[in-house]
Amino acid sequence: MSRARPRLLYVTDLAYQARGRRYCDEDVFLTARLREDFDLALCHPRDAAALMGAFDGVVVRNSGPVLTHQEAYEAFRERAVADGARVYNQLSGKADMAGKQYLLDLSAAGYPVIPTVDRLEDLHRLPETDRYVVKPKLGADSVGLRFVPADGVRDLVDGEVLVQPCVDFAYEVSFYFVDHDFQYALHAPHPDRRWQLEPYEPTADDLAFARRFIEWNGIDHGIQRVDACRAPGGELLLVELEDLNPYLSLDTLSDRERDAFVNAMKASLHRFLAASR
């Protein structure tokens, strides 16, 4: 008798409306392909804690910002840790999965990150600029992000927000990884159109930059997206390390590239479930 196929609970909010992206389309595609290898059911993030015990693994994908279901997400994490549930991405991430504190930590440690502070007494550490970016420490999907003139930023620093200089970057670029393996890169050549993405061929230095943050985060099983901007001096600076539920922009890829990504994700999930037994 053949062994039963692994059972996956795929967590997504198909109704979430994101600017410039269709989360639901991406998850419909991915779940259709994952069903080739796994028995799979979809659920809303608010239902994940109650349902996950019946599955071999839980895949958290386009579930929307945690802010929209904070209590349910915290209950899910607590239940998953207590029960030893297999959650993909692994819940050990130190980046967006845990809030924005990592931007402060990486900035203080000298990593190539947009300079970031959260205290009035540290504002002098930022480059002089006419405008600042102010974002909540627990923000996501640009919720609560503000552009503030220099003479107004001090009134907003309350310990709950991050402050960064407004960088006049040439473009944004994202690097996508499954486990520690690079898959593809996309960039937004027009700074004012973040989600109008085009293929990007990274240089060896670009990949070394991105891999540095993947290695720092230490997630062995999961999908991560390294978002960076090309600064005026030509260097890349980290904007965000998305390690919870990164949107993948799969509709931008060719059929061959999509197939390659799906195969990498399937292989990663098989390894993860096998290693967790």
Disulfide bonds with the S-S distance in Angstrom:
none
